[in-house]
Amino acid sequence: MQLPSLRDFLSGHRRLFVLTGAGCSTDSGIPDYRDANGSWKRSPPIGFQAFMSSAAVRQRYWARSLVGWRRFRQAEPNGAHEALAKLEQQGRLKALVTQNVDGLHQAAGSTQVIDLHGRLDRVRCMDCESLVSREDLQAELLRRNSAWSKLEGQPAPDGDTDLEGLPFGKFDVPSCSRCGGVLKPDVVFFGESVPRARVESATRQLEHADAVLVVGSSLMLYSGYRFVHAAAQSGKPIAAVNLGRTRADEFLTLKVAEPCAHALADLWGRE
């Protein structure tokens, strides 16, 4: 058990840059993508080019999302989210950069959050850039596809649901009500670049931090790994709470192989 060492690490650094990943939300009932070795547990998520170029891919995506959204939107913050919010309140946290799209850090009370990969509770028109809430789109999806409302499936990451062998070609996907453009969740898909402004904002915060804490990320994606690599290059100490290996194991000052909610809530939840 390395929790005392983690407590010392957090207490010894007053300007923490925190990077969170899927493992931070698994105790909220949101599955992750990777196993303890950092390999895919399932097929990789949908790619940007496939989504934008194929109406059939969009039909399959939104059908699965219609079913999955019911469960996803009910997820609540767990002990890890609450502990990180408390770190911010105590003035220990310089910035919180999350690769998750669930909004649970904000729900727990964190305010200094950079949603690196966006938010699933928003939908963007890829033509006119207008935003609508995912709740509003859900209502429209259900209005057009009422027969799908009673389906159930195995929960999958990012609000998806495993549904196979269904007539996806009959699923009615709405277009943008303003311009008729393609609607896409306001999240970064595979093959899509993280907006430069978010990366630059996170980089500025990292420069002023005195240490990095990784929570629930294997760092296999470059979008998050880049910050840990930059911290290592500048000599900043790095701690990670993660089950299984990370891409940055060689850079870590401390690693705690415990579930995130248990490790962080045990440290701060009793104060």
ChimeraX commands (.cxc) that place a marker at each C-alpha (Angstrom):
marker #1 position 0.00,0.00,0.00 radius 0.5
marker #1 position 1.56,3.30,-1.11 radius 0.5
marker #1 position -1.14,5.66,0.10 radius 0.5
marker #1 position 1.10,7.24,2.79 radius 0.5
marker #1 position 3.64,8.01,0.07 radius 0.5
marker #1 position 0.91,9.53,-2.07 radius 0.5
marker #1 position -0.23,11.66,0.85 radius 0.5
marker #1 position 3.32,12.92,1.26 radius 0.5
marker #1 position 3.59,13.64,-2.47 radius 0.5
marker #1 position 0.38,15.67,-2.50 radius 0.5
marker #1 position 1.23,17.50,0.71 radius 0.5
marker #1 position 4.70,18.36,-0.56 radius 0.5
marker #1 position 3.53,20.04,-3.76 radius 0.5
marker #1 position 1.16,22.97,-3.56 radius 0.5
marker #1 position 0.69,23.63,-7.28 radius 0.5
marker #1 position -0.48,20.34,-8.73 radius 0.5
marker #1 position -1.23,19.77,-12.40 radius 0.5
marker #1 position -3.73,16.90,-12.44 radius 0.5
marker #1 position -4.46,14.80,-15.53 radius 0.5
marker #1 position -7.38,12.36,-15.35 radius 0.5
marker #1 position -8.52,9.54,-17.60 radius 0.5
marker #1 position -11.19,6.87,-17.86 radius 0.5
marker #1 position -10.09,5.10,-14.68 radius 0.5
marker #1 position -11.24,8.12,-12.71 radius 0.5
marker #1 position -14.86,7.46,-13.73 radius 0.5
marker #1 position -15.13,3.67,-13.67 radius 0.5
marker #1 position -16.47,3.73,-10.11 radius 0.5
marker #1 position -19.26,5.95,-11.43 radius 0.5
marker #1 position -20.35,3.12,-13.71 radius 0.5
marker #1 position -18.70,4.35,-16.91 radius 0.5
marker #1 position -16.58,1.58,-18.48 radius 0.5
marker #1 position -13.03,2.19,-19.68 radius 0.5
marker #1 position -11.42,1.08,-22.93 radius 0.5
marker #1 position -8.11,-0.46,-21.86 radius 0.5
marker #1 position -6.90,-3.37,-19.75 radius 0.5
marker #1 position -4.05,-3.47,-17.21 radius 0.5
marker #1 position -1.51,-3.72,-20.04 radius 0.5
marker #1 position -2.86,-0.65,-21.80 radius 0.5
marker #1 position -4.34,-2.72,-24.63 radius 0.5
marker #1 position -7.85,-2.31,-25.99 radius 0.5
marker #1 position -10.53,-4.32,-24.17 radius 0.5
marker #1 position -12.82,-3.80,-27.13 radius 0.5
marker #1 position -12.81,-2.33,-30.60 radius 0.5
marker #1 position -11.37,1.20,-30.70 radius 0.5
marker #1 position -13.98,3.96,-30.66 radius 0.5
marker #1 position -15.41,5.45,-33.82 radius 0.5
marker #1 position -13.06,7.48,-36.00 radius 0.5
marker #1 position -13.67,11.04,-37.13 radius 0.5
marker #1 position -13.35,10.37,-40.86 radius 0.5
marker #1 position -15.71,7.39,-40.71 radius 0.5
marker #1 position -18.33,9.41,-38.84 radius 0.5
marker #1 position -18.14,12.39,-41.19 radius 0.5
marker #1 position -18.02,10.43,-44.44 radius 0.5
marker #1 position -20.70,7.78,-43.87 radius 0.5
marker #1 position -24.39,8.28,-43.15 radius 0.5
marker #1 position -24.60,4.59,-42.20 radius 0.5
marker #1 position -21.88,5.04,-39.57 radius 0.5
marker #1 position -23.74,8.02,-38.14 radius 0.5
marker #1 position -26.97,6.02,-38.01 radius 0.5
marker #1 position -25.28,3.24,-36.07 radius 0.5
marker #1 position -23.56,5.72,-33.74 radius 0.5
marker #1 position -26.69,7.70,-32.84 radius 0.5
marker #1 position -28.82,4.56,-32.42 radius 0.5
marker #1 position -26.33,3.18,-29.90 radius 0.5
marker #1 position -26.01,6.59,-28.28 radius 0.5
marker #1 position -29.78,6.98,-27.90 radius 0.5
marker #1 position -29.84,3.83,-25.77 radius 0.5
marker #1 position -26.59,4.53,-23.94 radius 0.5
marker #1 position -27.35,8.14,-23.04 radius 0.5
marker #1 position -30.04,7.12,-20.55 radius 0.5
marker #1 position -27.48,5.44,-18.31 radius 0.5
marker #1 position -24.57,7.79,-19.03 radius 0.5
marker #1 position -26.43,10.93,-17.97 radius 0.5
marker #1 position -27.31,9.32,-14.63 radius 0.5
marker #1 position -23.66,8.79,-13.64 radius 0.5
marker #1 position -22.64,10.63,-10.49 radius 0.5
marker #1 position -19.22,11.71,-9.20 radius 0.5
marker #1 position -17.33,9.18,-7.13 radius 0.5
marker #1 position -14.74,9.57,-4.39 radius 0.5
marker #1 position -11.97,10.41,-6.85 radius 0.5
marker #1 position -13.89,13.33,-8.36 radius 0.5
marker #1 position -14.85,14.58,-4.92 radius 0.5
marker #1 position -11.29,14.31,-3.61 radius 0.5
marker #1 position -9.92,16.30,-6.55 radius 0.5
marker #1 position -12.57,18.97,-6.03 radius 0.5
marker #1 position -11.45,19.17,-2.40 radius 0.5
marker #1 position -7.83,19.56,-3.48 radius 0.5
marker #1 position -8.89,22.57,-5.52 radius 0.5
marker #1 position -10.82,24.04,-2.60 radius 0.5
marker #1 position -7.75,23.61,-0.40 radius 0.5
marker #1 position -5.63,25.53,-2.90 radius 0.5
marker #1 position -3.46,22.51,-3.75 radius 0.5
marker #1 position -4.49,22.20,-7.38 radius 0.5
marker #1 position -3.16,24.43,-10.16 radius 0.5
marker #1 position -5.15,22.86,-12.99 radius 0.5
marker #1 position -7.24,19.79,-13.74 radius 0.5
marker #1 position -7.01,18.49,-17.28 radius 0.5
marker #1 position -9.35,15.61,-18.05 radius 0.5
marker #1 position -9.46,13.28,-21.02 radius 0.5
marker #1 position -12.98,12.26,-19.96 radius 0.5
marker #1 position -16.10,13.69,-21.57 radius 0.5
marker #1 position -18.57,13.02,-18.76 radius 0.5
marker #1 position -18.54,16.34,-16.90 radius 0.5
marker #1 position -18.23,14.56,-13.53 radius 0.5
marker #1 position -15.40,16.78,-12.29 radius 0.5
marker #1 position -17.63,19.83,-12.62 radius 0.5
marker #1 position -20.52,17.95,-11.03 radius 0.5
marker #1 position -18.27,17.25,-8.05 radius 0.5
marker #1 position -17.46,20.96,-7.67 radius 0.5
marker #1 position -14.20,21.40,-9.59 radius 0.5
marker #1 position -14.02,24.72,-11.43 radius 0.5
marker #1 position -10.50,24.78,-12.90 radius 0.5
marker #1 position -11.20,22.06,-15.45 radius 0.5
marker #1 position -9.90,21.82,-19.00 radius 0.5
marker #1 position -12.06,19.32,-20.91 radius 0.5
marker #1 position -9.30,18.22,-23.25 radius 0.5
marker #1 position -11.57,15.98,-25.35 radius 0.5
marker #1 position -14.75,18.03,-25.00 radius 0.5
marker #1 position -18.10,17.22,-23.38 radius 0.5
marker #1 position -20.65,14.60,-24.38 radius 0.5
marker #1 position -23.55,16.68,-23.06 radius 0.5
marker #1 position -23.15,19.05,-26.03 radius 0.5
marker #1 position -23.70,18.45,-29.74 radius 0.5
marker #1 position -22.08,20.57,-32.45 radius 0.5
marker #1 position -23.08,21.23,-36.04 radius 0.5
marker #1 position -20.03,20.57,-38.18 radius 0.5
marker #1 position -21.14,23.17,-40.72 radius 0.5
marker #1 position -22.42,26.23,-38.85 radius 0.5
marker #1 position -20.76,25.41,-35.47 radius 0.5
marker #1 position -23.97,25.94,-33.51 radius 0.5
marker #1 position -24.31,24.00,-30.25 radius 0.5
marker #1 position -27.33,22.20,-28.85 radius 0.5
marker #1 position -27.67,20.23,-25.65 radius 0.5
marker #1 position -27.48,16.46,-25.79 radius 0.5
marker #1 position -30.74,16.35,-23.82 radius 0.5
marker #1 position -32.52,18.32,-26.55 radius 0.5
marker #1 position -31.11,16.04,-29.22 radius 0.5
marker #1 position -32.15,12.99,-27.19 radius 0.5
marker #1 position -35.73,14.21,-27.22 radius 0.5
marker #1 position -35.61,14.61,-31.00 radius 0.5
marker #1 position -33.99,11.21,-31.49 radius 0.5
marker #1 position -36.73,9.60,-29.42 radius 0.5
marker #1 position -39.44,11.48,-31.29 radius 0.5
marker #1 position -38.14,10.15,-34.59 radius 0.5
marker #1 position -37.22,6.67,-33.35 radius 0.5
marker #1 position -39.67,5.79,-30.59 radius 0.5
marker #1 position -39.32,2.05,-31.20 radius 0.5
marker #1 position -35.71,2.22,-30.01 radius 0.5
marker #1 position -36.62,3.68,-26.62 radius 0.5
marker #1 position -37.20,0.30,-24.95 radius 0.5
marker #1 position -33.95,-1.32,-26.07 radius 0.5
marker #1 position -31.24,-2.21,-23.57 radius 0.5
marker #1 position -27.63,-3.09,-24.16 radius 0.5
marker #1 position -24.31,-3.58,-22.44 radius 0.5
marker #1 position -22.91,-0.18,-21.36 radius 0.5
marker #1 position -19.85,0.92,-23.28 radius 0.5
marker #1 position -17.43,3.83,-22.79 radius 0.5
marker #1 position -18.41,7.41,-23.59 radius 0.5
marker #1 position -22.16,6.90,-23.44 radius 0.5
marker #1 position -22.24,4.19,-26.06 radius 0.5
marker #1 position -24.11,0.88,-25.84 radius 0.5
marker #1 position -23.30,-2.43,-27.45 radius 0.5
marker #1 position -26.09,-3.10,-29.93 radius 0.5
marker #1 position -25.60,-5.43,-32.87 radius 0.5
marker #1 position -27.74,-7.04,-35.55 radius 0.5
marker #1 position -30.34,-4.28,-35.58 radius 0.5
marker #1 position -31.75,-2.36,-38.57 radius 0.5
marker #1 position -29.54,0.71,-38.14 radius 0.5
marker #1 position -30.29,1.73,-41.70 radius 0.5
marker #1 position -33.82,2.63,-40.62 radius 0.5
marker #1 position -32.67,4.91,-37.79 radius 0.5
marker #1 position -33.70,8.51,-38.46 radius 0.5
marker #1 position -30.83,10.90,-37.66 radius 0.5
marker #1 position -31.74,14.60,-37.47 radius 0.5
marker #1 position -29.66,17.26,-39.16 radius 0.5
marker #1 position -28.88,20.69,-37.77 radius 0.5
marker #1 position -32.12,22.64,-37.36 radius 0.5
marker #1 position -30.37,25.85,-38.44 radius 0.5
marker #1 position -28.45,24.84,-41.55 radius 0.5
marker #1 position -29.10,21.16,-42.21 radius 0.5
marker #1 position -25.51,20.22,-41.41 radius 0.5
marker #1 position -24.11,17.08,-39.78 radius 0.5
marker #1 position -24.50,16.88,-36.01 radius 0.5
marker #1 position -21.64,15.40,-34.00 radius 0.5
marker #1 position -21.05,15.10,-30.26 radius 0.5
marker #1 position -18.87,17.98,-29.10 radius 0.5
marker #1 position -16.03,15.60,-28.30 radius 0.5
marker #1 position -12.74,14.77,-29.99 radius 0.5
marker #1 position -13.06,11.55,-31.99 radius 0.5
marker #1 position -10.13,9.33,-32.92 radius 0.5
marker #1 position -8.31,10.89,-35.84 radius 0.5
marker #1 position -9.47,14.37,-34.85 radius 0.5
marker #1 position -7.15,16.96,-33.34 radius 0.5
marker #1 position -7.61,18.42,-29.88 radius 0.5
marker #1 position -8.37,22.14,-30.30 radius 0.5
marker #1 position -5.14,24.12,-30.07 radius 0.5
marker #1 position -6.53,26.54,-27.51 radius 0.5
marker #1 position -7.10,23.71,-25.02 radius 0.5
marker #1 position -3.60,22.34,-25.49 radius 0.5
marker #1 position -2.05,25.79,-25.11 radius 0.5
marker #1 position -4.09,26.52,-22.00 radius 0.5
marker #1 position -3.05,23.23,-20.39 radius 0.5
marker #1 position 0.57,23.80,-21.35 radius 0.5
marker #1 position 0.57,27.22,-19.68 radius 0.5
marker #1 position -0.86,25.72,-16.50 radius 0.5
marker #1 position 1.75,22.95,-16.56 radius 0.5
marker #1 position 4.56,25.51,-16.74 radius 0.5
marker #1 position 3.43,27.02,-13.43 radius 0.5
marker #1 position 2.84,23.70,-11.65 radius 0.5
marker #1 position 5.41,22.15,-9.35 radius 0.5
marker #1 position 4.29,18.53,-9.81 radius 0.5
marker #1 position 1.99,16.31,-11.87 radius 0.5
marker #1 position -0.60,13.82,-10.65 radius 0.5
marker #1 position -2.07,11.34,-13.16 radius 0.5
marker #1 position -5.36,9.76,-12.09 radius 0.5
marker #1 position -6.78,6.79,-13.97 radius 0.5
marker #1 position -5.00,7.07,-17.29 radius 0.5
marker #1 position -2.70,4.67,-19.10 radius 0.5
marker #1 position -1.48,7.68,-21.12 radius 0.5
marker #1 position -1.57,5.61,-24.29 radius 0.5
marker #1 position -3.08,8.55,-26.16 radius 0.5
marker #1 position -0.62,11.25,-27.10 radius 0.5
marker #1 position -3.16,13.97,-26.23 radius 0.5
marker #1 position -2.57,13.30,-22.53 radius 0.5
marker #1 position 0.89,11.76,-22.65 radius 0.5
marker #1 position 2.38,14.95,-24.09 radius 0.5
marker #1 position 1.90,16.80,-20.80 radius 0.5
marker #1 position 3.52,14.09,-18.70 radius 0.5
marker #1 position 6.43,13.85,-21.12 radius 0.5
marker #1 position 6.87,17.62,-21.00 radius 0.5
marker #1 position 6.81,17.53,-17.20 radius 0.5
marker #1 position 9.47,14.84,-17.17 radius 0.5
marker #1 position 11.62,16.83,-19.57 radius 0.5
marker #1 position 11.46,19.83,-17.25 radius 0.5
marker #1 position 12.25,17.77,-14.16 radius 0.5
marker #1 position 8.88,17.97,-12.45 radius 0.5
marker #1 position 8.00,15.07,-10.14 radius 0.5
marker #1 position 5.15,12.87,-11.41 radius 0.5
marker #1 position 2.87,10.54,-9.48 radius 0.5
marker #1 position 0.23,8.25,-10.95 radius 0.5
marker #1 position -2.76,6.45,-9.49 radius 0.5
marker #1 position -3.63,3.78,-12.02 radius 0.5
marker #1 position -4.38,0.08,-12.21 radius 0.5
marker #1 position -1.89,-1.38,-14.68 radius 0.5
marker #1 position 0.97,0.07,-16.64 radius 0.5
marker #1 position 1.14,3.51,-18.17 radius 0.5
marker #1 position 3.04,4.77,-21.16 radius 0.5
marker #1 position 5.05,7.00,-18.81 radius 0.5
marker #1 position 6.06,4.47,-16.15 radius 0.5
marker #1 position 9.72,5.28,-16.67 radius 0.5
marker #1 position 9.10,8.91,-15.70 radius 0.5
marker #1 position 7.11,8.30,-12.53 radius 0.5
marker #1 position 8.35,9.38,-9.12 radius 0.5
marker #1 position 5.55,7.39,-7.49 radius 0.5
marker #1 position 2.95,4.93,-8.71 radius 0.5
marker #1 position -0.08,3.75,-6.74 radius 0.5
marker #1 position -1.76,0.67,-8.25 radius 0.5
marker #1 position -5.12,1.17,-6.56 radius 0.5
marker #1 position -8.61,2.05,-7.80 radius 0.5
marker #1 position -8.75,5.83,-8.08 radius 0.5
marker #1 position -11.81,6.36,-5.91 radius 0.5
marker #1 position -10.36,4.25,-3.11 radius 0.5
marker #1 position -6.90,5.81,-3.23 radius 0.5
marker #1 position -7.99,9.46,-3.31 radius 0.5
marker #1 position -11.08,9.27,-1.13 radius 0.5
marker #1 position -9.09,7.43,1.54 radius 0.5
marker #1 position -6.53,10.23,1.54 radius 0.5
marker #1 position -8.78,13.26,1.63 radius 0.5
marker #1 position -12.32,12.14,2.26 radius 0.5
marker #1 position -11.85,11.98,6.01 radius 0.5
marker #1 position -10.43,15.44,6.57 radius 0.5
marker link #1:1,2 radius 0.2
marker link #1:2,3 radius 0.2
marker link #1:3,4 radius 0.2
marker link #1:4,5 radius 0.2
marker link #1:5,6 radius 0.2
marker link #1:6,7 radius 0.2
marker link #1:7,8 radius 0.2
marker link #1:8,9 radius 0.2
marker link #1:9,10 radius 0.2
marker link #1:10,11 radius 0.2
marker link #1:11,12 radius 0.2
marker link #1:12,13 radius 0.2
marker link #1:13,14 radius 0.2
marker link #1:14,15 radius 0.2
marker link #1:15,16 radius 0.2
marker link #1:16,17 radius 0.2
marker link #1:17,18 radius 0.2
marker link #1:18,19 radius 0.2
marker link #1:19,20 radius 0.2
marker link #1:20,21 radius 0.2
marker link #1:21,22 radius 0.2
marker link #1:22,23 radius 0.2
marker link #1:23,24 radius 0.2
marker link #1:24,25 radius 0.2
marker link #1:25,26 radius 0.2
marker link #1:26,27 radius 0.2
marker link #1:27,28 radius 0.2
marker link #1:28,29 radius 0.2
marker link #1:29,30 radius 0.2
marker link #1:30,31 radius 0.2
marker link #1:31,32 radius 0.2
marker link #1:32,33 radius 0.2
marker link #1:33,34 radius 0.2
marker link #1:34,35 radius 0.2
marker link #1:35,36 radius 0.2
marker link #1:36,37 radius 0.2
marker link #1:37,38 radius 0.2
marker link #1:38,39 radius 0.2
marker link #1:39,40 radius 0.2
marker link #1:40,41 radius 0.2
marker link #1:41,42 radius 0.2
marker link #1:42,43 radius 0.2
marker link #1:43,44 radius 0.2
marker link #1:44,45 radius 0.2
marker link #1:45,46 radius 0.2
marker link #1:46,47 radius 0.2
marker link #1:47,48 radius 0.2
marker link #1:48,49 radius 0.2
marker link #1:49,50 radius 0.2
marker link #1:50,51 radius 0.2
marker link #1:51,52 radius 0.2
marker link #1:52,53 radius 0.2
marker link #1:53,54 radius 0.2
marker link #1:54,55 radius 0.2
marker link #1:55,56 radius 0.2
marker link #1:56,57 radius 0.2
marker link #1:57,58 radius 0.2
marker link #1:58,59 radius 0.2
marker link #1:59,60 radius 0.2
marker link #1:60,61 radius 0.2
marker link #1:61,62 radius 0.2
marker link #1:62,63 radius 0.2
marker link #1:63,64 radius 0.2
marker link #1:64,65 radius 0.2
marker link #1:65,66 radius 0.2
marker link #1:66,67 radius 0.2
marker link #1:67,68 radius 0.2
marker link #1:68,69 radius 0.2
marker link #1:69,70 radius 0.2
marker link #1:70,71 radius 0.2
marker link #1:71,72 radius 0.2
marker link #1:72,73 radius 0.2
marker link #1:73,74 radius 0.2
marker link #1:74,75 radius 0.2
marker link #1:75,76 radius 0.2
marker link #1:76,77 radius 0.2
marker link #1:77,78 radius 0.2
marker link #1:78,79 radius 0.2
marker link #1:79,80 radius 0.2
marker link #1:80,81 radius 0.2
marker link #1:81,82 radius 0.2
marker link #1:82,83 radius 0.2
marker link #1:83,84 radius 0.2
marker link #1:84,85 radius 0.2
marker link #1:85,86 radius 0.2
marker link #1:86,87 radius 0.2
marker link #1:87,88 radius 0.2
marker link #1:88,89 radius 0.2
marker link #1:89,90 radius 0.2
marker link #1:90,91 radius 0.2
marker link #1:91,92 radius 0.2
marker link #1:92,93 radius 0.2
marker link #1:93,94 radius 0.2
marker link #1:94,95 radius 0.2
marker link #1:95,96 radius 0.2
marker link #1:96,97 radius 0.2
marker link #1:97,98 radius 0.2
marker link #1:98,99 radius 0.2
marker link #1:99,100 radius 0.2
marker link #1:100,101 radius 0.2
marker link #1:101,102 radius 0.2
marker link #1:102,103 radius 0.2
marker link #1:103,104 radius 0.2
marker link #1:104,105 radius 0.2
marker link #1:105,106 radius 0.2
marker link #1:106,107 radius 0.2
marker link #1:107,108 radius 0.2
marker link #1:108,109 radius 0.2
marker link #1:109,110 radius 0.2
marker link #1:110,111 radius 0.2
marker link #1:111,112 radius 0.2
marker link #1:112,113 radius 0.2
marker link #1:113,114 radius 0.2
marker link #1:114,115 radius 0.2
marker link #1:115,116 radius 0.2
marker link #1:116,117 radius 0.2
marker link #1:117,118 radius 0.2
marker link #1:118,119 radius 0.2
marker link #1:119,120 radius 0.2
marker link #1:120,121 radius 0.2
marker link #1:121,122 radius 0.2
marker link #1:122,123 radius 0.2
marker link #1:123,124 radius 0.2
marker link #1:124,125 radius 0.2
marker link #1:125,126 radius 0.2
marker link #1:126,127 radius 0.2
marker link #1:127,128 radius 0.2
marker link #1:128,129 radius 0.2
marker link #1:129,130 radius 0.2
marker link #1:130,131 radius 0.2
marker link #1:131,132 radius 0.2
marker link #1:132,133 radius 0.2
marker link #1:133,134 radius 0.2
marker link #1:134,135 radius 0.2
marker link #1:135,136 radius 0.2
marker link #1:136,137 radius 0.2
marker link #1:137,138 radius 0.2
marker link #1:138,139 radius 0.2
marker link #1:139,140 radius 0.2
marker link #1:140,141 radius 0.2
marker link #1:141,142 radius 0.2
marker link #1:142,143 radius 0.2
marker link #1:143,144 radius 0.2
marker link #1:144,145 radius 0.2
marker link #1:145,146 radius 0.2
marker link #1:146,147 radius 0.2
marker link #1:147,148 radius 0.2
marker link #1:148,149 radius 0.2
marker link #1:149,150 radius 0.2
marker link #1:150,151 radius 0.2
marker link #1:151,152 radius 0.2
marker link #1:152,153 radius 0.2
marker link #1:153,154 radius 0.2
marker link #1:154,155 radius 0.2
marker link #1:155,156 radius 0.2
marker link #1:156,157 radius 0.2
marker link #1:157,158 radius 0.2
marker link #1:158,159 radius 0.2
marker link #1:159,160 radius 0.2
marker link #1:160,161 radius 0.2
marker link #1:161,162 radius 0.2
marker link #1:162,163 radius 0.2
marker link #1:163,164 radius 0.2
marker link #1:164,165 radius 0.2
marker link #1:165,166 radius 0.2
marker link #1:166,167 radius 0.2
marker link #1:167,168 radius 0.2
marker link #1:168,169 radius 0.2
marker link #1:169,170 radius 0.2
marker link #1:170,171 radius 0.2
marker link #1:171,172 radius 0.2
marker link #1:172,173 radius 0.2
marker link #1:173,174 radius 0.2
marker link #1:174,175 radius 0.2
marker link #1:175,176 radius 0.2
marker link #1:176,177 radius 0.2
marker link #1:177,178 radius 0.2
marker link #1:178,179 radius 0.2
marker link #1:179,180 radius 0.2
marker link #1:180,181 radius 0.2
marker link #1:181,182 radius 0.2
marker link #1:182,183 radius 0.2
marker link #1:183,184 radius 0.2
marker link #1:184,185 radius 0.2
marker link #1:185,186 radius 0.2
marker link #1:186,187 radius 0.2
marker link #1:187,188 radius 0.2
marker link #1:188,189 radius 0.2
marker link #1:189,190 radius 0.2
marker link #1:190,191 radius 0.2
marker link #1:191,192 radius 0.2
marker link #1:192,193 radius 0.2
marker link #1:193,194 radius 0.2
marker link #1:194,195 radius 0.2
marker link #1:195,196 radius 0.2
marker link #1:196,197 radius 0.2
marker link #1:197,198 radius 0.2
marker link #1:198,199 radius 0.2
marker link #1:199,200 radius 0.2
marker link #1:200,201 radius 0.2
marker link #1:201,202 radius 0.2
marker link #1:202,203 radius 0.2
marker link #1:203,204 radius 0.2
marker link #1:204,205 radius 0.2
marker link #1:205,206 radius 0.2
marker link #1:206,207 radius 0.2
marker link #1:207,208 radius 0.2
marker link #1:208,209 radius 0.2
marker link #1:209,210 radius 0.2
marker link #1:210,211 radius 0.2
marker link #1:211,212 radius 0.2
marker link #1:212,213 radius 0.2
marker link #1:213,214 radius 0.2
marker link #1:214,215 radius 0.2
marker link #1:215,216 radius 0.2
marker link #1:216,217 radius 0.2
marker link #1:217,218 radius 0.2
marker link #1:218,219 radius 0.2
marker link #1:219,220 radius 0.2
marker link #1:220,221 radius 0.2
marker link #1:221,222 radius 0.2
marker link #1:222,223 radius 0.2
marker link #1:223,224 radius 0.2
marker link #1:224,225 radius 0.2
marker link #1:225,226 radius 0.2
marker link #1:226,227 radius 0.2
marker link #1:227,228 radius 0.2
marker link #1:228,229 radius 0.2
marker link #1:229,230 radius 0.2
marker link #1:230,231 radius 0.2
marker link #1:231,232 radius 0.2
marker link #1:232,233 radius 0.2
marker link #1:233,234 radius 0.2
marker link #1:234,235 radius 0.2
marker link #1:235,236 radius 0.2
marker link #1:236,237 radius 0.2
marker link #1:237,238 radius 0.2
marker link #1:238,239 radius 0.2
marker link #1:239,240 radius 0.2
marker link #1:240,241 radius 0.2
marker link #1:241,242 radius 0.2
marker link #1:242,243 radius 0.2
marker link #1:243,244 radius 0.2
marker link #1:244,245 radius 0.2
marker link #1:245,246 radius 0.2
marker link #1:246,247 radius 0.2
marker link #1:247,248 radius 0.2
marker link #1:248,249 radius 0.2
marker link #1:249,250 radius 0.2
marker link #1:250,251 radius 0.2
marker link #1:251,252 radius 0.2
marker link #1:252,253 radius 0.2
marker link #1:253,254 radius 0.2
marker link #1:254,255 radius 0.2
marker link #1:255,256 radius 0.2
marker link #1:256,257 radius 0.2
marker link #1:257,258 radius 0.2
marker link #1:258,259 radius 0.2
marker link #1:259,260 radius 0.2
marker link #1:260,261 radius 0.2
marker link #1:261,262 radius 0.2
marker link #1:262,263 radius 0.2
marker link #1:263,264 radius 0.2
marker link #1:264,265 radius 0.2
marker link #1:265,266 radius 0.2
marker link #1:266,267 radius 0.2
marker link #1:267,268 radius 0.2
marker link #1:268,269 radius 0.2
marker link #1:269,270 radius 0.2
marker link #1:270,271 radius 0.2
view
